[in-house]
Every structure is written in structure tokens, then in C-alpha cells.
Amino acid sequence: MDIRPLEFRGQPALQASLDDGSTVVVALHGAHVLSWITADGIERLYLSPDAVFDGEAAIRGGIPVCCPQFNQRGALPKHGFMRNVPWRLVDSDNHDTLTLRLEDSAATLALWPHAFEATLAVSPLPRGLRTALTLRNTGTAPFSFTAALHTYLRVDDIADVRLEGLQGAARWDAVRDVRQTEETPALAFSAEFDSVYAAPAHPLRLTDVAPRGTLQIAQSPSCTETVVWNPGAALSAKLADMPDDGYRHMLCVEAAHIDAAVLLAAGAEWQGWQQLNVL
């Protein structure tokens, strides 16, 4: 795998390339995966053309790292702070992986008074991509956190896609604030959709029209929830960093541990991963 630095919309980033022509681009800001193009030349992630690239704001699209807080479930800024600060590239014994690291600093300690080391390992594969977030407690006392890999998948038109594999899972529908068991074998999307599912034991399948085809989505057992989100037309129009019709071209399927916080002992570490494979 070849790794080289580049500038992406004015911000420092890294591009990892495989011999088959597939590429992954990761911003240093937030260790944010911005692009994953498979060998067939198809972009598999959605990145908003209106996303803000100022080195401070969260980037709309790609794969944001939401940690140590998901959404507004706590006192920290929305989705925590890790997606809003610079990470650094580190050497890795695994030459098939691009690894970035973030450690506590005066700025993070002012928000969250805990010593930690976070790494994001991005591993492009033939027709696949694996992202793994590891959080280690480097302090002397335990701390609690929640986390998610907030993956924006690119689709040709949301009206044509189906997401299979969640039938029978416990679901909290955040739009209607209703808890239920998912009865639908294949989810379709015609309006705002925002739900947290108990993660199924088997990978999901996102089917789209040709040539995008079918994407298999797997996550680690440590990610106990799967979040599925599309803002729909009304909310998309209200998002300043997304085109009014942006919702038509994306679906978030997120690997998460959010319903019950992880309690991490001093010296311990937690890892959660998501793997995408084109079938």
C-alpha cells in the first residue's frame, strides 16, 4: 500500500492506494475518512459538496469519528470532540493499514478531564474498507464513553436502495420516539429516517442499482448498536453544510456503542470496527 500526503479542499490529508487502483483519503482533521474509491472507479462514501473545511468544524460526510460522546447524549459538544481536532499519522507494523493517533492535550482536558490515547486504523482491502477505532485509558482512574463510526454511504438515489438484515432487531425510532421490533425484511427510505437498532449478529446488505450494486456492512461485537439515518428532504434543506437534495445521495449506517456507556478501567482499551465489502 502506498501512502502519500496531499491537500484536500485546503486541508492536510493522506491518500492510501492499492495496486488495483482503489484509493482511500483521510483528513488529519478528525482522522476523518473522506473518500473510498474502489478499483472500478466508483466512490463509495458520500461527502457533502457544501462540507466545511476550515480545520475546526466537523466535516459533513465520509466517516466521522464520534467519541467520547454520541450525538447530544451528554455535556460535551455534539458527537464529542475527536472529529473536530487534528490527529497525526503514526508508524505501524502493519503496512496494509493507515493509522492515525490522538492523545489528550490541554484542549481535550478542558472539555473531558481524562487521559487517553485514541487510534483510527484505516485498512483498504480489495473491494473493501475496514475502519477500527481503539480507545485506551492512559490515566489512573476509570472513565466512561460512547462512540460511533458515523459512516455516510453514497447511493445513486435513496428511493432505489434497500437495507436488509435488521428484521427482528429491537429498534428505537428517534423520529417518532417509538420503541418496537423491526418487522421489515428490507428497509426502504421515503422520508426522514433516524433509528437505533440492537446490532444484528450477521452483516447487513445495502442494495442499489447498477453499477453500484450490493454492499455488505459488518461491525464488531463491541459495537452493540447500528444507527441508520437519512435526513429526508425537509431536514436536508435546513442543514447549511448539505445541499437541499443531498439526502437523495446518502445513507448513514453506523457502527456504534451508545445505549450503555463503556466503562474503561485504567490501562484498559476498547476497540470497535466496521467493515464494508462490495459484493
N, C-alpha and C positions, 0 to 999 in steps of 0.2 A: 504494500500500500504506500502510495506517495502522498506526503503531506506538505502543503506549501501555504505560506501566508498570502492574503490578498485583502483588498479593501472592498467592502460591500456596503453600498449606499453611504459611503463616507466613514464607515466604522471598521475597525480591525476584525478580521475573521480568518478562518483556516479552511482550506479545502482538502479533503481526503479523496483520492482517486484510486480505483481498482483497474487492473489490466483490461477488464471487459468494457471499460468506458463509463461505468457508473461513478457518480460523484456525490459527496455529502459536503455541505458548507455549514460551519458552526461559528457563530459570533463569539468573541471573547466576552462581550456584554451579556451576562446572564447564562453563559455556556449554552446559548440558545441555538438549537439546530434550525437552520433557515431553509435548507433545500436538500432534497434527496431525489436525484435523477437516476433512474435505472438505466441499464445498458441499452434499452430500446428507445431512450431519449425522452421518456415520459416523466414529468415532475409529479412526485407522489405526495408532496406536502403543500398545503395552502399557506401562502404568505400574502397578507393584505398589501395591495399596491399603495395603500394610504398609511401603512405602518410607520410609526415614528422611530427614526434612527438618530437620536441625539446623545446616546451614551448614558442616558438617565432613565428615560421612560421605558416601560415594558413594551416589548415588540409584539404586535398583533399577528399571530400565525406561527407556523413552524412547530417547534416543540418547546414551549416554555417549561422551566423547572419551577414548580410551585412548592415552596418549602421555606421555613418550617411551619407554614400555616396554609391551609386551603381556603380559598375564597375569603369570606369575611367571618370565618368561624374562629374569632379570637381578637386580640387587641392590636395585632400587627397590621401593617398595610395589606390591602387585598392580595391574596396569594403569597404572602410573606415578602422577603426581601431578596432572595437569591437570584431571582430573574432580573433584578434591577442593578446589580453590581458587577464589576469586572472580575472575571476568573483568569487563570493563567494555564498555559499548556505545560504539562509535565512529561518527563521521560517515562516510558512504560516498557516493561519487559515483553509485553505483548505488542508486536509490531503490526498487528491487524486491527489495532484499536487506537483511536484518538482520545486522549484523556486530559480533562481539564480539572483544575482544583480551586477550591475556595476555602479559606480559613478565617476564623474570627479575627476581627480588627476593631479598632476604636469605633468605627462607624456601625458595625454589626452589633457590638456590645451595647451601644447606646439604645438600640432597638430591642435586643434579645440578649440578656446577660448570661450567655453560655459559651463555653469554649468548644469548638467543633472543627472538624475537617470534612468537607464535602468533596466528592469527586463525581464527575459525569464521564462515563466511558461510552464512546460512540463507535460502534463497530459496523461498518458497511460490509455486507455479505453479497454473494452472487444472488441477485433478485431479492435481497432482504436488507433489513436495518435493525440493529439491536441497540437500545439505549439503556444504560444502567446507572441509577443514582445510588451512591453509597454515602451514608452519613455516619461519622464516628464521633463519639463523645470523648474529647480530649481533656475534659475537666475532671473535677474530683467529686462531683455530685450528679445524680441522675437528672435528665431533663425529658420533657415530652414534646412531641411534634407530630404534625401531619404532613403529607406530601402527595404530589401527583405529577406525572408526566402528561402535560396538557396537550396532547397531540392533535394538530389540525390536519386532517387528511383532505387532499384535494379530490374533488369529484367533478365530473363534467356538468351535471345538473342534479341537484339534490332530489328533484322529483323522480329521478330514474333509479336511485340507489336503494338497496335493501341491506339491512344489517341482521344477520342470522346468528343464533346461538345464545340468546338471552331468555328464551322461553322457559318458564318455571322459576326464574330468579326473583328474589324479593326486590321490589322497586319502590323508591321514593320519587314521586313525580313532583319536582320543585315548582313547576308552573302552576299546578293546581293544589299543591301541598296535600297530596294524597299518597297513602302507602297501600301497596297492593302486590299481587304476584303477577309477573308478566305472563300474559296468555298468548301473545302473538309470536308465531314462529319466525317471522321476518318483519322487522320494524321498517315502516315507511315514514317519510317526513314531508308534511304539507303545511306545517305551522311551527311556531316556536316549540322547541323540544329541549327539556333540561331534566335529566333523571339520573339518579344514583342507584346502581344495581349492586347487589351482592355478586361478587365476581364469580363467573361460572368456572367449572373445572376444566373445560375444553376451550380451545381458541374460537374466536368469533370469525365470521366471514362477511366481508363487505363486498357486495356485488355491484358492478357498474357496467355501463355499456362499453362496447369495444371502442378503442383498443385498450382501455384502462383495465377491464376485466375484473378479476376477483383478488382481493387482498385478505390474507389471513392475519389475525391480530391476536397475539398471545401475551400473557403477562405472568409475572412471578407470583407464587402463592402468597408472598409477603404483601402483595398489593391486593387487599381484601375487597376492594370495590372497583367497579368500572363505571365511569361517568360518560354519558352520551349527551352531546349538546349541539344544537343548531339554533341560532338566534331568531330565525324567521325574518320575514320582511319588515315588520314594524320595529323590532329591536335593532336590526341591522341598520336601518335608516337613522337611528339615534346614536350609533357608535361613530365618533368622529374619525377614528382611525381605520374605518372599513367602508368600502363603497356601499351604496344602498342595496345593490344586488349581490353583495359579497356572500351572503348566506347561501346563494344558489350553488356556490362552488366549493363548499367546505362541509365537513362533518368532524366534530371533535369526538374521538374515542380515547378515553384517558385511563391509564393505569394508576390507581390511587390507593392510599391507605388514609382514610379521612373520617370514617364514622366513629372510631375509637382511636385516640391518640396512641402513638408508640411511646412507651416509657423506656428510655435508653439509659442503661447503667453507665457509670464512669468506666471508660476504657472499652466499652462495647461498640458494635457497629451494626447498622441495618442496611440492607440493600433491596431495592425494588427495580424491576426491569420490565420493559415492553419490547416485543419483537414483532416486526412487520415482515411478511413474506408475500411476494407476488406469486400467485398460483397459475 
